[in-house]
Amino acid sequence: MSSPLKPLNKEPDSTMPKDVIRIALNFLFAPLMWVLSSLSVFMTSARSPKELSEINESFLVPLGIAFSIWFPIFVGCIAYGVIQTLPSKRTHPLYQRIGWWTALGFGSICVWSLASAFAPRDLAQWATAIIFVPALISLVKAMSILSQHYGSLETSERVCVFVPISLIAGWVSLAFFLNWAPLATGFVHSSNTLLIMNILILALAMAWALYFIRNSGANRAFAFPIAWGLAFLIIKHAFNPQGETLIAWASTIGLVSIITASTLKPKTYVRDFQARETTQIED
């Protein structure tokens, strides 16, 4: 028997010091992610995240325009950072549950931006890949909690909290494997073996994505950035004379799988989670 999902008490309570810290970290880190990832605009010595990805010897780096998805992600996360400061949200149990996870995720992205901008190339590859581990775990955890309580969210929270946290969790899910691909294949010298290993890494990324899409109740906001990245990976390899046809086909299969998983209603749909908040679930 699994533990019951307890109902969320919406009654505001007095703000504790730990709440102040949690709120402040999210409020600070949300815009700081944007600032630090844009350092290359202001400093010639800084690399952009796109430039770091392109110097990686990996078949899994999508077309450069794919990285423009960071703009709506950053804007949405800043909106979340503001909303969680409102008096009615400061000690709301849902924000208490996700707040530390999002703070860790946003903070990890900030550190990742610094590493990708200034660390020496070889160190940057390892540093960014390792930093993405806590970012991935924390943001996917926050997304999963929000999916479970989607039905209890107000319209503004669905737009400014659920959607941006789901978007960043989805994009980081894809970026995590993109960052690890050149490290996992660095010891391979055969072009055929390198191609096969990249396809296997892409398959692992799809397995991760499909699992959480289905277990988050077909969260389409989580699925969208993954589909977005795959679409531009297909374009890069299918319409480029130097592209790899097998990567294009593997990405196409992944894209179709992501769209299918996010379209078909799972056993527990995202809007049905609210009923589970007050119901004990038995295996």
VMD Tcl script that draws the C-alpha trace (Angstrom):
set ca {
  {0.00 0.00 0.00}
  {1.41 3.37 -1.00}
  {1.22 6.34 1.31}
  {-1.78 8.62 0.88}
  {-1.44 12.00 -0.71}
  {-2.46 14.42 1.99}
  {-4.73 17.33 1.08}
  {-3.07 20.68 0.85}
  {-4.11 23.17 3.48}
  {-4.46 26.56 1.82}
  {-4.66 28.49 5.07}
  {-1.74 30.92 5.28}
  {0.42 30.74 8.37}
  {3.04 32.96 9.92}
  {6.18 33.10 7.83}
  {9.09 31.24 9.41}
  {12.78 32.05 8.81}
  {13.17 28.97 6.61}
  {10.27 30.20 4.47}
  {11.96 33.58 4.09}
  {15.17 31.87 2.93}
  {13.30 29.60 0.49}
  {11.33 32.51 -0.97}
  {14.41 34.72 -1.24}
  {16.46 32.05 -3.00}
  {13.79 31.46 -5.64}
  {13.20 35.18 -6.09}
  {16.95 35.74 -6.55}
  {17.92 32.68 -8.59}
  {15.08 32.92 -11.13}
  {16.32 36.13 -12.82}
  {19.95 35.30 -12.03}
  {19.71 32.24 -14.29}
  {18.93 34.59 -17.18}
  {21.64 37.08 -16.28}
  {24.41 34.51 -15.89}
  {23.48 32.61 -19.05}
  {23.72 35.91 -20.97}
  {27.21 36.89 -19.78}
  {28.63 36.36 -23.27}
  {26.52 39.32 -24.44}
  {28.39 41.64 -22.07}
  {31.75 39.92 -21.71}
  {33.92 38.79 -24.61}
  {35.71 36.32 -22.36}
  {32.50 34.40 -21.60}
  {31.13 31.54 -23.68}
  {27.42 31.25 -24.30}
  {25.66 27.95 -23.45}
  {25.04 27.52 -27.18}
  {28.77 27.88 -27.95}
  {29.69 25.30 -25.32}
  {27.19 22.83 -26.75}
  {28.48 23.34 -30.28}
  {32.10 22.60 -29.39}
  {31.05 19.27 -27.88}
  {31.83 16.37 -30.16}
  {28.32 14.99 -30.11}
  {25.66 14.21 -32.69}
  {22.97 15.21 -30.19}
  {23.38 18.99 -30.26}
  {20.28 20.45 -31.96}
  {20.20 23.39 -34.35}
  {21.20 26.60 -32.58}
  {17.75 28.17 -32.70}
  {16.51 25.42 -30.37}
  {18.23 27.21 -27.47}
  {15.84 30.14 -27.86}
  {13.42 28.16 -25.70}
  {15.35 29.48 -22.71}
  {13.62 32.87 -23.19}
  {10.06 31.74 -22.26}
  {11.54 29.49 -19.58}
  {13.37 32.37 -17.92}
  {10.35 34.67 -18.14}
  {8.10 32.00 -16.65}
  {10.50 31.18 -13.83}
  {10.74 34.88 -12.91}
  {6.92 34.96 -12.78}
  {7.02 31.96 -10.43}
  {9.65 33.71 -8.32}
  {7.31 36.67 -7.92}
  {4.13 34.67 -7.25}
  {5.70 32.65 -4.44}
  {6.43 35.91 -2.59}
  {2.73 36.84 -2.35}
  {1.32 36.74 1.20}
  {-1.16 33.98 0.34}
  {1.60 31.79 -1.13}
  {4.49 32.29 1.30}
  {3.53 29.46 3.65}
  {1.22 27.60 1.31}
  {2.04 23.87 1.71}
  {2.45 23.35 -2.04}
  {5.04 26.12 -2.33}
  {6.78 24.78 0.75}
  {6.99 21.37 -0.91}
  {8.34 22.56 -4.26}
  {10.24 25.66 -3.14}
  {13.43 24.03 -1.94}
  {13.51 21.80 -5.03}
  {13.13 24.76 -7.39}
  {15.70 26.77 -5.44}
  {18.19 23.92 -5.82}
  {17.35 23.57 -9.51}
  {17.61 27.30 -10.25}
  {20.80 27.59 -8.22}
  {22.32 24.66 -10.10}
  {21.51 26.33 -13.42}
  {23.25 29.49 -12.16}
  {26.40 27.54 -11.29}
  {26.15 25.68 -14.60}
  {26.04 29.02 -16.46}
  {29.21 30.19 -14.73}
  {30.99 26.91 -15.48}
  {29.95 26.94 -19.13}
  {31.01 30.58 -19.51}
  {34.42 30.59 -17.84}
  {35.74 27.09 -17.11}
  {38.46 25.73 -19.41}
  {36.96 23.65 -22.19}
  {37.87 20.20 -20.85}
  {36.88 21.09 -17.30}
  {33.71 22.81 -18.52}
  {32.43 19.61 -20.11}
  {32.77 17.64 -16.88}
  {31.63 20.48 -14.63}
  {28.46 21.25 -16.59}
  {27.55 17.58 -16.86}
  {27.96 17.00 -13.11}
  {26.11 20.20 -12.17}
  {23.17 19.08 -14.27}
  {22.62 16.08 -11.97}
  {21.10 18.05 -9.04}
  {19.39 20.39 -11.50}
  {17.67 17.48 -13.23}
  {16.63 15.67 -10.06}
  {15.31 18.76 -8.28}
  {13.38 20.28 -11.19}
  {11.77 17.00 -12.21}
  {10.80 16.44 -8.58}
  {9.15 19.88 -8.43}
  {7.38 19.23 -11.74}
  {6.06 15.89 -10.46}
  {4.66 17.46 -7.28}
  {2.95 20.20 -9.28}
  {1.46 17.63 -11.65}
  {-0.01 15.72 -8.71}
  {-1.73 18.89 -7.49}
  {-2.63 20.42 -10.84}
  {-6.33 20.36 -10.04}
  {-5.85 22.53 -6.95}
  {-3.94 25.25 -8.80}
  {-5.52 28.56 -9.68}
  {-5.46 29.63 -13.34}
  {-2.64 32.09 -12.71}
  {-0.63 29.36 -10.96}
  {-1.11 26.98 -13.86}
  {0.27 29.60 -16.24}
  {3.00 31.12 -14.07}
  {4.05 28.15 -11.89}
  {3.04 24.81 -13.40}
  {3.99 25.68 -17.01}
  {7.45 27.26 -16.43}
  {8.57 24.63 -13.91}
  {7.42 21.91 -16.31}
  {9.17 23.61 -19.23}
  {12.51 23.94 -17.46}
  {12.27 20.37 -16.14}
  {11.65 19.11 -19.67}
  {14.46 21.09 -21.27}
  {16.93 20.13 -18.55}
  {15.90 16.49 -19.02}
  {17.07 16.71 -22.64}
  {20.09 18.92 -21.88}
  {21.31 16.49 -19.22}
  {21.87 13.75 -21.78}
  {23.24 16.26 -24.29}
  {25.89 17.29 -21.74}
  {26.85 13.72 -20.89}
  {26.97 12.44 -24.49}
  {30.47 13.75 -25.40}
  {31.87 12.47 -22.10}
  {30.31 9.03 -22.50}
  {31.65 8.75 -26.05}
  {35.01 10.45 -25.49}
  {36.92 7.17 -25.44}
  {35.42 5.98 -28.74}
  {37.50 6.43 -31.90}
  {35.44 4.49 -34.43}
  {32.88 6.69 -36.22}
  {30.37 3.83 -36.43}
  {30.70 3.03 -32.73}
  {30.39 6.73 -31.90}
  {27.18 6.94 -33.91}
  {25.70 3.88 -32.23}
  {26.54 5.16 -28.75}
  {24.92 8.52 -29.50}
  {21.77 6.70 -30.59}
  {21.83 4.68 -27.37}
  {22.19 7.87 -25.30}
  {19.29 9.38 -27.23}
  {17.27 6.25 -26.46}
  {18.05 6.67 -22.74}
  {16.91 10.29 -22.91}
  {13.64 9.21 -24.53}
  {13.08 6.50 -21.94}
  {13.54 9.06 -19.15}
  {11.22 11.54 -20.85}
  {8.50 9.00 -21.62}
  {8.53 7.67 -18.06}
  {7.96 11.10 -16.52}
  {5.48 12.22 -19.17}
  {3.28 9.25 -18.36}
  {3.83 9.40 -14.60}
  {3.11 13.13 -14.49}
  {-0.29 12.58 -16.09}
  {0.70 13.41 -19.69}
  {2.22 16.75 -18.71}
  {2.41 18.46 -22.09}
  {4.33 21.44 -20.76}
  {7.07 19.01 -19.71}
  {6.92 17.21 -23.07}
  {7.02 20.35 -25.22}
  {10.70 21.38 -24.80}
  {11.79 17.79 -25.38}
  {9.78 17.66 -28.61}
  {11.15 21.11 -29.50}
  {14.75 19.97 -29.13}
  {14.14 16.77 -31.08}
  {12.50 18.69 -33.92}
  {15.57 20.88 -34.36}
  {17.84 17.85 -34.04}
  {15.93 16.28 -36.94}
  {16.27 19.45 -39.03}
  {20.00 19.64 -38.34}
  {20.68 16.08 -39.50}
  {17.99 15.59 -42.16}
  {18.66 18.79 -44.13}
  {22.41 19.03 -43.70}
  {24.75 17.24 -46.16}
  {27.05 16.50 -43.22}
  {24.22 15.28 -41.01}
  {23.71 11.70 -39.87}
  {20.63 10.03 -41.33}
  {20.41 7.51 -38.49}
  {20.33 10.32 -35.91}
  {17.57 12.01 -37.90}
  {15.51 8.79 -37.96}
  {16.16 8.03 -34.29}
  {15.13 11.59 -33.38}
  {11.99 11.25 -35.50}
  {11.02 8.07 -33.67}
  {11.66 9.87 -30.37}
  {9.58 12.86 -31.43}
  {6.65 10.69 -32.47}
  {6.91 8.80 -29.17}
  {6.91 12.03 -27.13}
  {3.90 13.43 -29.00}
  {2.02 10.15 -28.62}
  {2.79 9.85 -24.89}
  {1.67 13.41 -24.21}
  {-1.48 13.07 -26.31}
  {-2.88 9.76 -25.13}
  {-4.62 9.99 -21.77}
  {-2.72 7.86 -19.22}
  {-4.26 5.81 -16.45}
  {-4.10 8.88 -14.21}
  {-4.44 12.10 -16.19}
  {-2.90 15.31 -14.91}
  {-6.32 16.80 -14.17}
  {-7.37 13.73 -12.22}
  {-4.63 14.06 -9.62}
  {-6.73 16.34 -7.49}
  {-9.01 13.43 -6.63}
  {-6.00 11.57 -5.29}
  {-5.07 14.32 -2.87}
  {-7.67 13.12 -0.36}
  {-7.77 9.46 -1.34}
  {-5.58 6.67 -0.06}
  {-4.29 4.66 -2.96}
  {-3.87 0.94 -2.69}
  {-1.72 -1.15 -4.97}
}
mol new
graphics top color blue
foreach p $ca { graphics top sphere $p radius 0.5 }
foreach p [lrange $ca 0 end-1] q [lrange $ca 1 end] { graphics top cylinder $p $q radius 0.2 }
display resetview
